[in-house]
C-alpha cells in the first residue's frame, strides 16, 4: 500500500499535497483499491470553493458511489479535466495524474487536524 510521507490525509481517505498555500487533493491508494475500478468522477465544473469536511463531488466505481470530502477549505483553482474522459487514472496513479482539484487554501491551520503518513497507515491497518 503506497502512503507517501510528504502528504496529509483525512480519515475519509483523501490526501492533500501542500505547496505554499496551494493544495492538490485526491483520494488515496487504499481508497481506490477499496472502490475497485473507477468509472466516473463527478465534480461540478462550476465549483468555486471547497469547505473542510464537506462533499465536493462523487467518485463512482463499478460497485459503489462515494463522496469526496475537502481536507480543508479553499478557493478552487483547477479541476482535473483528464478525469472526465479517463477516470481510471485514479486507479493507476492516485497520487499523480489522478488528482481531483487544486485549491488556494483559505486557513492553513485546518491542516493541523489531518493525519500524517504514520497515522494514516495505522488507520488503514498498514
Secondary structure, 3 states (H helix, E strand, C coil): CCCCCCCEECCCCEEEEEECCEEEEEECHHHHHHHCCEEEEECCCCCCEECECCEEEEEEECCCEEEEEECCCEEEEEECCHHHHCCCHHHHCCCCCCCCEEEEECCHHHHHHCECHHHHHHHCCC
